[in-house]
């Protein structure tokens, strides 16, 4: 009896000590959070003042005012300071980005933001590893279907293997969208288009599961769109492997130079160094053109009366829209990189003088 009473008393004392610790930790965390918010406000104020000074400089006929060299140095220092905050433990004290409807629809109203930086980085590394694994499957799966079509299926796809591939695409794009939304909440700078692109791809994969795969007679003509889509998917797998290999090294370099955050990830058309541009850009533009061609072919097949199904029309429209969006984002990336190179050349020439 005495032993039980002693244990109960020890449990109460431990509970009181834990409550006191949580109270102290909570108040200290609140103080640090206020300092972090104040610092974030100062960042925005200085950035706004810098932008206003630059506008006055460009609109001034006399040319007096803020020196552009100083403005560039200040902007670079501000970005590096932001990287220090976003890559450190201070990031957990700042307000997180909105979870969005997609995460709430799949996971409910839960907080997916990690408070420890090592957990956030582990989520990012797992995302990169997942991209590597799925890029290999993206290449092997359609290649296998195309080879079996020629060797074992007498030039005609059975419905089940194609639908299994479409189900895998639905799973792939859903998991990619979930992981990217979680990474965005945890501070990754992911372009919105790539998340929207995966939403469109999810919708297309879901619709294609209800699309009846036509067989004999004349299945080679009826399945022309399916065959071209698999060829495009195989090429996409090659491009994904190249991007994952080259661009990740480029991202590590940018992080080391303080021009990117540790939580940033490789996007679909993030450009690498010059030698990689000559390899990646033609492949990407060919893929985007071929994607649009497959979409237009599906639309022509539907309107010509070969396959009168609404799924064919919707999938064709989605493919064309995704091709246009990918092409636009690739051009934007190349334009940003071109402006950055021009800026670096001007800086180097001034240093030489």
Helices and strands as residue ranges (DSSP letters): H 2-59, H 68-87, G 89-93, H 100-107, H 117-151, H 159-185, H 192-209, H 219-222, H 224-256, H 274-303, H 310-352
